[in-house]
């Protein structure tokens, strides 16, 4: 009888594995943040590059470790709304993986929104990155784009950050 109980317990333990869903493919509904910009508005244009790592090398160049990555988009102004025009994700080879939005969205003063790349999504590889295009009012501080990469294995954790560089 104890043997049957052991087999039943092991069966339950191993049959409860949950399937991981790739939530990066179901991002925030960006259309809820869409806004129409008037051409007559006096806004300054900018473009920023953010490095993101969905994988890093571990032990050798032949072993990779997957990471959960977050692209944090922050309005650093406490007075003005800013506008993000495009967020596009590229892989190690410079090929576009996906556009999260390519129409103007707004960020209210001091507001932050994120894009999360799930640990199981390795489409970006070891050299993935984002391009963000944006517009801000005159005398408004530039938006801040940061990458936060994390992973945990057992009792150990790994995390690091990157900051965007303005390229235009």
Protein Blocks (a to p, Z undefined) as FASTA:
>chain_A
ZZmmmmmmmmmmmmmpccdddfklmgcdfklmgccddfklccddddddddddfbdcehia
mbccddddddddddfbfkbccddfbdcdddfkopafbdfbdcdcdddehiacdddddfkl
mknommbccdddddddehiacddddddddddehjbccddddddddfZZ
